[in-house]
């Protein structure tokens, strides 16, 4: 699972904090990262899936240094963090987005183009 404690093995991740959400089965997870001298914070709200043994991510926000937070997903989504990038796929929206967590820039917004990248 993307928000699993093993995420701490990522060289860019400095901290991981989880907190139960009152009156809910969900959790708020914060992942602090440092990339090229910039401090980044990913905040996600996750809850167990009703259909599988995984957790679903319901919202993902990215905060870089003192900038305003950027919402990467408001809907239920699948996420994957590899190195300095986060991939967000929103269910029922057909929207894939690959974002550089260090800069906040969208690297790919149409995953079908990813097949051309080697």
Backbone atoms as SQL, in Angstrom:
CREATE TABLE atoms (id INTEGER PRIMARY KEY, chain TEXT, resi INTEGER, resn TEXT, atom TEXT, x REAL, y REAL, z REAL);
INSERT INTO atoms VALUES
  (1, 'A', 1, 'UNK', 'N', 0.846, -1.189, 0.000),
  (2, 'A', 1, 'UNK', 'CA', 0.000, 0.000, 0.000),
  (3, 'A', 1, 'UNK', 'C', 0.886, 1.245, 0.000),
  (4, 'A', 2, 'UNK', 'N', 0.474, 2.226, -0.743),
  (5, 'A', 2, 'UNK', 'CA', 1.319, 3.392, -0.947),
  (6, 'A', 2, 'UNK', 'C', 1.593, 4.167, 0.341),
  (7, 'A', 3, 'UNK', 'N', 0.663, 4.180, 1.251),
  (8, 'A', 3, 'UNK', 'CA', 0.859, 4.965, 2.479),
  (9, 'A', 3, 'UNK', 'C', 1.395, 4.097, 3.616),
  (10, 'A', 4, 'UNK', 'N', 1.798, 2.889, 3.308),
  (11, 'A', 4, 'UNK', 'CA', 2.327, 1.937, 4.279),
  (12, 'A', 4, 'UNK', 'C', 3.623, 2.478, 4.903),
  (13, 'A', 5, 'UNK', 'N', 3.936, 2.080, 6.135),
  (14, 'A', 5, 'UNK', 'CA', 5.186, 2.546, 6.755),
  (15, 'A', 5, 'UNK', 'C', 6.444, 2.243, 5.939),
  (16, 'A', 6, 'UNK', 'N', 6.412, 1.248, 5.052),
  (17, 'A', 6, 'UNK', 'CA', 7.595, 0.940, 4.240),
  (18, 'A', 6, 'UNK', 'C', 7.945, 2.081, 3.283),
  (19, 'A', 7, 'UNK', 'N', 7.049, 3.046, 3.134),
  (20, 'A', 7, 'UNK', 'CA', 7.335, 4.229, 2.325),
  (21, 'A', 7, 'UNK', 'C', 8.567, 4.957, 2.860),
  (22, 'A', 8, 'UNK', 'N', 8.886, 4.742, 4.142),
  (23, 'A', 8, 'UNK', 'CA', 10.063, 5.376, 4.748),
  (24, 'A', 8, 'UNK', 'C', 11.364, 4.912, 4.086),
  (25, 'A', 9, 'UNK', 'N', 11.317, 3.853, 3.275),
  (26, 'A', 9, 'UNK', 'CA', 12.512, 3.385, 2.560),
  (27, 'A', 9, 'UNK', 'C', 12.861, 4.280, 1.368),
  (28, 'A', 10, 'UNK', 'N', 11.923, 5.110, 0.959),
  (29, 'A', 10, 'UNK', 'CA', 12.158, 6.044, -0.141),
  (30, 'A', 10, 'UNK', 'C', 13.195, 7.072, 0.338),
  (31, 'A', 11, 'UNK', 'N', 14.242, 7.288, -0.456),
  (32, 'A', 11, 'UNK', 'CA', 15.329, 8.189, -0.066),
  (33, 'A', 11, 'UNK', 'C', 14.885, 9.632, 0.160),
  (34, 'A', 12, 'UNK', 'N', 13.765, 10.051, -0.418),
  (35, 'A', 12, 'UNK', 'CA', 13.289, 11.425, -0.290),
  (36, 'A', 12, 'UNK', 'C', 12.391, 11.627, 0.935),
  (37, 'A', 13, 'UNK', 'N', 11.896, 10.544, 1.510),
  (38, 'A', 13, 'UNK', 'CA', 10.949, 10.631, 2.625),
  (39, 'A', 13, 'UNK', 'C', 11.695, 10.831, 3.938),
  (40, 'A', 14, 'UNK', 'N', 11.292, 11.874, 4.676),
  (41, 'A', 14, 'UNK', 'CA', 11.912, 12.177, 5.967),
  (42, 'A', 14, 'UNK', 'C', 11.044, 11.755, 7.143),
  (43, 'A', 15, 'UNK', 'N', 9.715, 11.818, 6.955),
  (44, 'A', 15, 'UNK', 'CA', 8.822, 11.516, 8.070),
  (45, 'A', 15, 'UNK', 'C', 7.496, 10.969, 7.559),
  (46, 'A', 16, 'UNK', 'N', 6.833, 10.232, 8.435),
  (47, 'A', 16, 'UNK', 'CA', 5.507, 9.699, 8.136),
  (48, 'A', 16, 'UNK', 'C', 4.719, 9.700, 9.429),
  (49, 'A', 17, 'UNK', 'N', 3.534, 10.285, 9.391),
  (50, 'A', 17, 'UNK', 'CA', 2.695, 10.396, 10.586),
  (51, 'A', 17, 'UNK', 'C', 1.278, 9.987, 10.212),
  (52, 'A', 18, 'UNK', 'N', 0.664, 9.147, 11.038),
  (53, 'A', 18, 'UNK', 'CA', -0.730, 8.790, 10.791),
  (54, 'A', 18, 'UNK', 'C', -1.560, 9.099, 12.026),
  (55, 'A', 19, 'UNK', 'N', -2.796, 9.472, 11.758),
  (56, 'A', 19, 'UNK', 'CA', -3.691, 9.895, 12.831),
  (57, 'A', 19, 'UNK', 'C', -5.099, 9.410, 12.497),
  (58, 'A', 20, 'UNK', 'N', -5.748, 8.753, 13.450),
  (59, 'A', 20, 'UNK', 'CA', -7.126, 8.312, 13.264),
  (60, 'A', 20, 'UNK', 'C', -8.043, 9.528, 13.166),
  (61, 'A', 21, 'UNK', 'N', -9.026, 9.433, 12.288),
  (62, 'A', 21, 'UNK', 'CA', -10.019, 10.494, 12.155),
  (63, 'A', 21, 'UNK', 'C', -11.180, 10.149, 13.075),
  (64, 'A', 22, 'UNK', 'N', -11.515, 11.074, 13.964),
  (65, 'A', 22, 'UNK', 'CA', -12.592, 10.846, 14.926),
  (66, 'A', 22, 'UNK', 'C', -13.886, 10.487, 14.206),
  (67, 'A', 23, 'UNK', 'N', -14.656, 9.563, 14.779),
  (68, 'A', 23, 'UNK', 'CA', -15.951, 9.127, 14.239),
  (69, 'A', 23, 'UNK', 'C', -15.831, 8.556, 12.828),
  (70, 'A', 24, 'UNK', 'N', -14.713, 7.903, 12.539),
  (71, 'A', 24, 'UNK', 'CA', -14.487, 7.370, 11.197),
  (72, 'A', 24, 'UNK', 'C', -13.552, 6.176, 11.289),
  (73, 'A', 25, 'UNK', 'N', -13.584, 5.321, 10.282),
  (74, 'A', 25, 'UNK', 'CA', -12.626, 4.221, 10.231),
  (75, 'A', 25, 'UNK', 'C', -11.383, 4.635, 9.448),
  (76, 'A', 26, 'UNK', 'N', -11.359, 5.889, 9.034),
  (77, 'A', 26, 'UNK', 'CA', -10.259, 6.374, 8.203),
  (78, 'A', 26, 'UNK', 'C', -9.109, 6.966, 8.993),
  (79, 'A', 27, 'UNK', 'N', -8.047, 7.293, 8.255),
  (80, 'A', 27, 'UNK', 'CA', -6.859, 7.895, 8.839),
  (81, 'A', 27, 'UNK', 'C', -6.385, 9.053, 7.974),
  (82, 'A', 28, 'UNK', 'N', -5.717, 9.989, 8.615),
  (83, 'A', 28, 'UNK', 'CA', -5.034, 11.081, 7.928),
  (84, 'A', 28, 'UNK', 'C', -3.561, 10.741, 7.999),
  (85, 'A', 29, 'UNK', 'N', -2.899, 10.687, 6.840),
  (86, 'A', 29, 'UNK', 'CA', -1.484, 10.340, 6.795),
  (87, 'A', 29, 'UNK', 'C', -0.714, 11.495, 6.175),
  (88, 'A', 30, 'UNK', 'N', 0.353, 11.893, 6.847),
  (89, 'A', 30, 'UNK', 'CA', 1.235, 12.950, 6.345),
  (90, 'A', 30, 'UNK', 'C', 2.602, 12.336, 6.054),
  (91, 'A', 31, 'UNK', 'N', 3.132, 12.644, 4.884),
  (92, 'A', 31, 'UNK', 'CA', 4.454, 12.168, 4.487),
  (93, 'A', 31, 'UNK', 'C', 5.298, 13.390, 4.159),
  (94, 'A', 32, 'UNK', 'N', 6.351, 13.596, 4.946),
  (95, 'A', 32, 'UNK', 'CA', 7.264, 14.719, 4.720),
  (96, 'A', 32, 'UNK', 'C', 8.420, 14.284, 3.845),
  (97, 'A', 33, 'UNK', 'N', 8.728, 15.091, 2.836),
  (98, 'A', 33, 'UNK', 'CA', 9.798, 14.754, 1.900),
  (99, 'A', 33, 'UNK', 'C', 10.712, 15.957, 1.706),
  (100, 'A', 34, 'UNK', 'N', 11.952, 15.692, 1.333),
  (101, 'A', 34, 'UNK', 'CA', 12.897, 16.741, 0.986),
  (102, 'A', 34, 'UNK', 'C', 13.480, 16.391, -0.377),
  (103, 'A', 35, 'UNK', 'N', 13.265, 17.291, -1.348),
  (104, 'A', 35, 'UNK', 'CA', 13.703, 17.041, -2.718),
  (105, 'A', 35, 'UNK', 'C', 14.391, 18.295, -3.237),
  (106, 'A', 36, 'UNK', 'N', 15.644, 18.170, -3.594),
  (107, 'A', 36, 'UNK', 'CA', 16.426, 19.288, -4.129),
  (108, 'A', 36, 'UNK', 'C', 16.338, 20.530, -3.242),
  (109, 'A', 37, 'UNK', 'N', 16.372, 20.336, -1.926),
  (110, 'A', 37, 'UNK', 'CA', 16.350, 21.444, -0.983),
  (111, 'A', 37, 'UNK', 'C', 14.968, 21.976, -0.652),
  (112, 'A', 38, 'UNK', 'N', 13.936, 21.477, -1.312),
  (113, 'A', 38, 'UNK', 'CA', 12.558, 21.916, -1.021),
  (114, 'A', 38, 'UNK', 'C', 11.906, 20.919, -0.063),
  (115, 'A', 39, 'UNK', 'N', 11.141, 21.456, 0.887),
  (116, 'A', 39, 'UNK', 'CA', 10.384, 20.608, 1.805),
  (117, 'A', 39, 'UNK', 'C', 8.982, 20.421, 1.242),
  (118, 'A', 40, 'UNK', 'N', 8.561, 19.167, 1.132),
  (119, 'A', 40, 'UNK', 'CA', 7.241, 18.852, 0.604),
  (120, 'A', 40, 'UNK', 'C', 6.484, 18.026, 1.628),
  (121, 'A', 41, 'UNK', 'N', 5.161, 18.222, 1.661),
  (122, 'A', 41, 'UNK', 'CA', 4.310, 17.443, 2.544),
  (123, 'A', 41, 'UNK', 'C', 3.137, 16.913, 1.735),
  (124, 'A', 42, 'UNK', 'N', 2.982, 15.596, 1.704),
  (125, 'A', 42, 'UNK', 'CA', 1.816, 14.970, 1.107),
  (126, 'A', 42, 'UNK', 'C', 0.874, 14.612, 2.240),
  (127, 'A', 43, 'UNK', 'N', -0.388, 14.988, 2.117),
  (128, 'A', 43, 'UNK', 'CA', -1.394, 14.640, 3.104),
  (129, 'A', 43, 'UNK', 'C', -2.475, 13.845, 2.398),
  (130, 'A', 44, 'UNK', 'N', -2.802, 12.682, 2.954),
  (131, 'A', 44, 'UNK', 'CA', -3.811, 11.824, 2.342),
  (132, 'A', 44, 'UNK', 'C', -4.812, 11.383, 3.395),
  (133, 'A', 45, 'UNK', 'N', -6.039, 11.183, 2.969),
  (134, 'A', 45, 'UNK', 'CA', -7.083, 10.630, 3.812),
  (135, 'A', 45, 'UNK', 'C', -7.411, 9.258, 3.254),
  (136, 'A', 46, 'UNK', 'N', -7.227, 8.217, 4.073),
  (137, 'A', 46, 'UNK', 'CA', -7.412, 6.850, 3.607),
  (138, 'A', 46, 'UNK', 'C', -8.403, 6.118, 4.501),
  (139, 'A', 47, 'UNK', 'N', -9.045, 5.106, 3.919),
  (140, 'A', 47, 'UNK', 'CA', -9.990, 4.277, 4.658),
  (141, 'A', 47, 'UNK', 'C', -9.974, 2.881, 4.044),
  (142, 'A', 48, 'UNK', 'N', -10.300, 1.866, 4.842),
  (143, 'A', 48, 'UNK', 'CA', -10.331, 0.512, 4.309),
  (144, 'A', 48, 'UNK', 'C', -11.360, 0.388, 3.188),
  (145, 'A', 49, 'UNK', 'N', -11.028, -0.419, 2.202),
  (146, 'A', 49, 'UNK', 'CA', -11.945, -0.678, 1.094),
  (147, 'A', 49, 'UNK', 'C', -13.045, -1.628, 1.553),
  (148, 'A', 50, 'UNK', 'N', -14.222, -1.424, 1.027),
  (149, 'A', 50, 'UNK', 'CA', -15.324, -2.339, 1.320),
  (150, 'A', 50, 'UNK', 'C', -15.263, -3.562, 0.417),
  (151, 'A', 51, 'UNK', 'N', -14.400, -3.515, -0.606),
  (152, 'A', 51, 'UNK', 'CA', -14.388, -4.562, -1.625),
  (153, 'A', 51, 'UNK', 'C', -13.104, -5.385, -1.671),
  (154, 'A', 52, 'UNK', 'N', -12.079, -4.976, -0.923),
  (155, 'A', 52, 'UNK', 'CA', -10.810, -5.711, -0.965),
  (156, 'A', 52, 'UNK', 'C', -10.047, -5.474, 0.337),
  (157, 'A', 53, 'UNK', 'N', -8.842, -6.020, 0.406),
  (158, 'A', 53, 'UNK', 'CA', -8.015, -5.875, 1.605),
  (159, 'A', 53, 'UNK', 'C', -7.129, -4.641, 1.570),
  (160, 'A', 54, 'UNK', 'N', -7.381, -3.746, 0.649),
  (161, 'A', 54, 'UNK', 'CA', -6.544, -2.555, 0.508),
  (162, 'A', 54, 'UNK', 'C', -7.209, -1.349, 1.150),
  (163, 'A', 55, 'UNK', 'N', -6.451, -0.269, 1.217),
  (164, 'A', 55, 'UNK', 'CA', -7.008, 1.002, 1.663),
  (165, 'A', 55, 'UNK', 'C', -7.230, 1.884, 0.448),
  (166, 'A', 56, 'UNK', 'N', -8.318, 2.636, 0.464),
  (167, 'A', 56, 'UNK', 'CA', -8.591, 3.596, -0.598),
  (168, 'A', 56, 'UNK', 'C', -8.171, 4.984, -0.132),
  (169, 'A', 57, 'UNK', 'N', -7.612, 5.730, -1.038),
  (170, 'A', 57, 'UNK', 'CA', -7.232, 7.108, -0.771),
  (171, 'A', 57, 'UNK', 'C', -8.361, 8.000, -1.263),
  (172, 'A', 58, 'UNK', 'N', -8.833, 8.907, -0.416),
  (173, 'A', 58, 'UNK', 'CA', -9.961, 9.753, -0.788),
  (174, 'A', 58, 'UNK', 'C', -9.572, 11.179, -1.112),
  (175, 'A', 59, 'UNK', 'N', -8.440, 11.618, -0.667),
  (176, 'A', 59, 'UNK', 'CA', -7.998, 12.965, -0.971),
  (177, 'A', 59, 'UNK', 'C', -6.488, 13.015, -0.804),
  (178, 'A', 60, 'UNK', 'N', -5.829, 13.746, -1.700),
  (179, 'A', 60, 'UNK', 'CA', -4.378, 13.914, -1.605),
  (180, 'A', 60, 'UNK', 'C', -4.058, 15.385, -1.815),
  (181, 'A', 61, 'UNK', 'N', -3.322, 15.966, -0.873),
  (182, 'A', 61, 'UNK', 'CA', -2.881, 17.355, -0.982),
  (183, 'A', 61, 'UNK', 'C', -1.358, 17.395, -0.959),
  (184, 'A', 62, 'UNK', 'N', -0.786, 18.347, -1.689),
  (185, 'A', 62, 'UNK', 'CA', 0.660, 18.546, -1.742),
  (186, 'A', 62, 'UNK', 'C', 0.969, 19.973, -1.314),
  (187, 'A', 63, 'UNK', 'N', 1.857, 20.107, -0.339),
  (188, 'A', 63, 'UNK', 'CA', 2.322, 21.411, 0.129),
  (189, 'A', 63, 'UNK', 'C', 3.833, 21.447, -0.063),
  (190, 'A', 64, 'UNK', 'N', 4.322, 22.450, -0.793),
  (191, 'A', 64, 'UNK', 'CA', 5.759, 22.610, -1.021),
  (192, 'A', 64, 'UNK', 'C', 6.204, 23.906, -0.368),
  (193, 'A', 65, 'UNK', 'N', 7.187, 23.786, 0.547),
  (194, 'A', 65, 'UNK', 'CA', 7.684, 24.924, 1.316),
  (195, 'A', 65, 'UNK', 'C', 6.520, 25.731, 1.873),
  (196, 'A', 66, 'UNK', 'N', 6.456, 27.023, 1.629),
  (197, 'A', 66, 'UNK', 'CA', 5.393, 27.852, 2.211),
  (198, 'A', 66, 'UNK', 'C', 4.330, 28.230, 1.186),
  (199, 'A', 67, 'UNK', 'N', 4.289, 27.515, 0.065),
  (200, 'A', 67, 'UNK', 'CA', 3.272, 27.798, -0.953),
  (201, 'A', 67, 'UNK', 'C', 1.903, 27.333, -0.480),
  (202, 'A', 68, 'UNK', 'N', 0.876, 27.707, -1.193),
  (203, 'A', 68, 'UNK', 'CA', -0.470, 27.226, -0.902),
  (204, 'A', 68, 'UNK', 'C', -0.560, 25.750, -1.258),
  (205, 'A', 69, 'UNK', 'N', -1.307, 24.962, -0.467),
  (206, 'A', 69, 'UNK', 'CA', -1.438, 23.541, -0.783),
  (207, 'A', 69, 'UNK', 'C', -2.140, 23.333, -2.129),
  (208, 'A', 70, 'UNK', 'N', -1.745, 22.286, -2.820),
  (209, 'A', 70, 'UNK', 'CA', -2.366, 21.929, -4.098),
  (210, 'A', 70, 'UNK', 'C', -3.074, 20.596, -3.918),
  (211, 'A', 71, 'UNK', 'N', -4.347, 20.528, -4.280),
  (212, 'A', 71, 'UNK', 'CA', -5.084, 19.283, -4.185),
  (213, 'A', 71, 'UNK', 'C', -4.814, 18.449, -5.438),
  (214, 'A', 72, 'UNK', 'N', -4.287, 17.238, -5.233),
  (215, 'A', 72, 'UNK', 'CA', -3.999, 16.346, -6.349),
  (216, 'A', 72, 'UNK', 'C', -5.186, 15.445, -6.667),
  (217, 'A', 73, 'UNK', 'N', -6.047, 15.215, -5.679),
  (218, 'A', 73, 'UNK', 'CA', -7.239, 14.395, -5.894),
  (219, 'A', 73, 'UNK', 'C', -8.249, 14.672, -4.790),
  (220, 'A', 74, 'UNK', 'N', -9.496, 14.851, -5.179),
  (221, 'A', 74, 'UNK', 'CA', -10.576, 15.014, -4.201),
  (222, 'A', 74, 'UNK', 'C', -11.434, 13.761, -4.115),
  (223, 'A', 75, 'UNK', 'N', -11.281, 12.892, -5.112),
  (224, 'A', 75, 'UNK', 'CA', -12.115, 11.709, -5.201),
  (225, 'A', 75, 'UNK', 'C', -11.337, 10.472, -4.788),
  (226, 'A', 76, 'UNK', 'N', -12.066, 9.385, -4.645),
  (227, 'A', 76, 'UNK', 'CA', -11.434, 8.115, -4.345),
  (228, 'A', 76, 'UNK', 'C', -10.446, 7.793, -5.456),
  (229, 'A', 77, 'UNK', 'N', -9.234, 7.389, -5.076),
  (230, 'A', 77, 'UNK', 'CA', -8.214, 7.177, -6.098),
  (231, 'A', 77, 'UNK', 'C', -7.216, 6.109, -5.672),
  (232, 'A', 78, 'UNK', 'N', -6.457, 5.677, -6.631),
  (233, 'A', 78, 'UNK', 'CA', -5.285, 4.842, -6.386),
  (234, 'A', 78, 'UNK', 'C', -4.069, 5.747, -6.501),
  (235, 'A', 79, 'UNK', 'N', -3.089, 5.546, -5.641),
  (236, 'A', 79, 'UNK', 'CA', -1.898, 6.372, -5.682),
  (237, 'A', 79, 'UNK', 'C', -0.660, 5.493, -5.616),
  (238, 'A', 80, 'UNK', 'N', 0.412, 5.986, -6.165),
  (239, 'A', 80, 'UNK', 'CA', 1.685, 5.294, -6.106),
  (240, 'A', 80, 'UNK', 'C', 2.781, 6.352, -6.014),
  (241, 'A', 81, 'UNK', 'N', 3.710, 6.152, -5.088),
  (242, 'A', 81, 'UNK', 'CA', 4.825, 7.075, -4.940),
  (243, 'A', 81, 'UNK', 'C', 6.110, 6.312, -5.265),
  (244, 'A', 82, 'UNK', 'N', 6.849, 6.821, -6.230),
  (245, 'A', 82, 'UNK', 'CA', 8.129, 6.234, -6.605),
  (246, 'A', 82, 'UNK', 'C', 9.133, 7.374, -6.688),
  (247, 'A', 83, 'UNK', 'N', 10.171, 7.289, -5.867),
  (248, 'A', 83, 'UNK', 'CA', 11.174, 8.348, -5.859),
  (249, 'A', 83, 'UNK', 'C', 10.530, 9.679, -5.535),
  (250, 'A', 84, 'UNK', 'N', 10.657, 10.627, -6.426),
  (251, 'A', 84, 'UNK', 'CA', 10.138, 11.983, -6.216),
  (252, 'A', 84, 'UNK', 'C', 8.786, 12.214, -6.882),
  (253, 'A', 85, 'UNK', 'N', 8.156, 11.164, -7.385),
  (254, 'A', 85, 'UNK', 'CA', 6.906, 11.305, -8.143),
  (255, 'A', 85, 'UNK', 'C', 5.739, 10.605, -7.460),
  (256, 'A', 86, 'UNK', 'N', 4.550, 11.190, -7.631),
  (257, 'A', 86, 'UNK', 'CA', 3.323, 10.551, -7.180),
  (258, 'A', 86, 'UNK', 'C', 2.397, 10.418, -8.382),
  (259, 'A', 87, 'UNK', 'N', 1.871, 9.214, -8.548),
  (260, 'A', 87, 'UNK', 'CA', 0.899, 8.940, -9.604),
  (261, 'A', 87, 'UNK', 'C', -0.466, 8.838, -8.954),
  (262, 'A', 88, 'UNK', 'N', -1.415, 9.604, -9.455),
  (263, 'A', 88, 'UNK', 'CA', -2.789, 9.584, -8.950),
  (264, 'A', 88, 'UNK', 'C', -3.702, 9.144, -10.077),
  (265, 'A', 89, 'UNK', 'N', -4.532, 8.161, -9.792),
  (266, 'A', 89, 'UNK', 'CA', -5.565, 7.713, -10.728),
  (267, 'A', 89, 'UNK', 'C', -6.906, 7.824, -10.017),
  (268, 'A', 90, 'UNK', 'N', -7.781, 8.687, -10.512),
  (269, 'A', 90, 'UNK', 'CA', -9.105, 8.860, -9.909),
  (270, 'A', 90, 'UNK', 'C', -10.104, 7.903, -10.543),
  (271, 'A', 91, 'UNK', 'N', -10.745, 7.099, -9.694),
  (272, 'A', 91, 'UNK', 'CA', -11.764, 6.175, -10.172),
  (273, 'A', 91, 'UNK', 'C', -12.875, 6.943, -10.878),
  (274, 'A', 92, 'UNK', 'N', -13.429, 6.350, -11.892),
  (275, 'A', 92, 'UNK', 'CA', -14.600, 6.860, -12.616),
  (276, 'A', 92, 'UNK', 'C', -14.352, 8.196, -13.309),
  (277, 'A', 93, 'UNK', 'N', -13.151, 8.731, -13.206),
  (278, 'A', 93, 'UNK', 'CA', -12.841, 10.000, -13.850),
  (279, 'A', 93, 'UNK', 'C', -11.952, 9.797, -15.073),
  (280, 'A', 94, 'UNK', 'N', -11.284, 8.644, -15.134),
  (281, 'A', 94, 'UNK', 'CA', -10.365, 8.388, -16.228),
  (282, 'A', 94, 'UNK', 'C', -9.180, 9.338, -16.224),
  (283, 'A', 95, 'UNK', 'N', -8.857, 9.867, -15.048),
  (284, 'A', 95, 'UNK', 'CA', -7.792, 10.870, -14.945),
  (285, 'A', 95, 'UNK', 'C', -6.574, 10.272, -14.262),
  (286, 'A', 96, 'UNK', 'N', -5.481, 10.206, -14.988),
  (287, 'A', 96, 'UNK', 'CA', -4.182, 9.835, -14.434),
  (288, 'A', 96, 'UNK', 'C', -3.340, 11.097, -14.405),
  (289, 'A', 97, 'UNK', 'N', -2.564, 11.251, -13.347),
  (290, 'A', 97, 'UNK', 'CA', -1.674, 12.400, -13.298),
  (291, 'A', 97, 'UNK', 'C', -0.412, 12.013, -12.548),
  (292, 'A', 98, 'UNK', 'N', 0.730, 12.283, -13.159),
  (293, 'A', 98, 'UNK', 'CA', 2.026, 12.050, -12.541),
  (294, 'A', 98, 'UNK', 'C', 2.595, 13.410, -12.172),
  (295, 'A', 99, 'UNK', 'N', 2.887, 13.593, -10.881),
  (296, 'A', 99, 'UNK', 'CA', 3.329, 14.888, -10.367),
  (297, 'A', 99, 'UNK', 'C', 4.683, 14.757, -9.687),
  (298, 'A', 100, 'UNK', 'N', 5.557, 15.723, -9.937),
  (299, 'A', 100, 'UNK', 'CA', 6.840, 15.823, -9.262),
  (300, 'A', 100, 'UNK', 'C', 6.578, 16.424, -7.880),
  (301, 'A', 101, 'UNK', 'N', 6.831, 15.656, -6.830),
  (302, 'A', 101, 'UNK', 'CA', 6.537, 16.108, -5.466),
  (303, 'A', 101, 'UNK', 'C', 7.473, 17.232, -5.031),
  (304, 'A', 102, 'UNK', 'N', 8.616, 17.370, -5.664),
  (305, 'A', 102, 'UNK', 'CA', 9.560, 18.425, -5.312),
  (306, 'A', 102, 'UNK', 'C', 9.222, 19.776, -5.897),
  (307, 'A', 103, 'UNK', 'N', 8.561, 19.782, -7.062),
  (308, 'A', 103, 'UNK', 'CA', 8.237, 21.046, -7.728),
  (309, 'A', 103, 'UNK', 'C', 6.733, 21.308, -7.831),
  (310, 'A', 104, 'UNK', 'N', 5.921, 20.252, -7.721),
  (311, 'A', 104, 'UNK', 'CA', 4.477, 20.387, -7.895),
  (312, 'A', 104, 'UNK', 'C', 4.049, 20.379, -9.346),
  (313, 'A', 105, 'UNK', 'N', 4.996, 20.222, -10.257),
  (314, 'A', 105, 'UNK', 'CA', 4.686, 20.246, -11.687),
  (315, 'A', 105, 'UNK', 'C', 4.086, 18.914, -12.129),
  (316, 'A', 106, 'UNK', 'N', 3.089, 18.999, -12.994),
  (317, 'A', 106, 'UNK', 'CA', 2.512, 17.804, -13.591),
  (318, 'A', 106, 'UNK', 'C', 3.452, 17.325, -14.688),
  (319, 'A', 107, 'UNK', 'N', 3.934, 16.111, -14.557),
  (320, 'A', 107, 'UNK', 'CA', 4.861, 15.541, -15.526),
  (321, 'A', 107, 'UNK', 'C', 4.081, 14.887, -16.664),
  (322, 'A', 108, 'UNK', 'N', 3.050, 14.135, -16.321),
  (323, 'A', 108, 'UNK', 'CA', 2.155, 13.511, -17.301),
  (324, 'A', 108, 'UNK', 'C', 0.724, 13.680, -16.826),
  (325, 'A', 109, 'UNK', 'N', -0.151, 14.067, -17.716),
  (326, 'A', 109, 'UNK', 'CA', -1.565, 14.142, -17.354),
  (327, 'A', 109, 'UNK', 'C', -2.390, 13.152, -18.149),
  (328, 'A', 110, 'UNK', 'N', -1.751, 12.471, -19.097),
  (329, 'A', 110, 'UNK', 'CA', -2.421, 11.437, -19.880),
  (330, 'A', 110, 'UNK', 'C', -1.507, 10.229, -19.864),
  (331, 'A', 111, 'UNK', 'N', -1.848, 9.244, -19.040),
  (332, 'A', 111, 'UNK', 'CA', -0.962, 8.112, -18.850),
  (333, 'A', 111, 'UNK', 'C', -0.754, 7.312, -20.120),
  (334, 'A', 112, 'UNK', 'N', -1.620, 7.430, -21.094),
  (335, 'A', 112, 'UNK', 'CA', -1.418, 6.684, -22.330),
  (336, 'A', 112, 'UNK', 'C', -0.128, 7.105, -23.017),
  (337, 'A', 113, 'UNK', 'N', 0.357, 8.319, -22.711),
  (338, 'A', 113, 'UNK', 'CA', 1.621, 8.773, -23.301),
  (339, 'A', 113, 'UNK', 'C', 2.823, 8.149, -22.594),
  (340, 'A', 114, 'UNK', 'N', 2.608, 7.581, -21.422),
  (341, 'A', 114, 'UNK', 'CA', 3.718, 7.009, -20.661),
  (342, 'A', 114, 'UNK', 'C', 4.347, 5.826, -21.377),
  (343, 'A', 115, 'UNK', 'N', 3.610, 5.155, -22.224),
  (344, 'A', 115, 'UNK', 'CA', 4.156, 4.017, -22.964),
  (345, 'A', 115, 'UNK', 'C', 5.287, 4.444, -23.880),
  (346, 'A', 116, 'UNK', 'N', 5.323, 5.719, -24.224),
  (347, 'A', 116, 'UNK', 'CA', 6.362, 6.220, -25.113),
  (348, 'A', 116, 'UNK', 'C', 7.611, 6.641, -24.370),
  (349, 'A', 117, 'UNK', 'N', 7.548, 6.680, -23.054),
  (350, 'A', 117, 'UNK', 'CA', 8.682, 7.115, -22.252),
  (351, 'A', 117, 'UNK', 'C', 9.464, 5.906, -21.782),
  (352, 'A', 118, 'UNK', 'N', 10.736, 5.907, -21.996),
  (353, 'A', 118, 'UNK', 'CA', 11.560, 4.771, -21.580),
  (354, 'A', 118, 'UNK', 'C', 12.587, 5.243, -20.578);
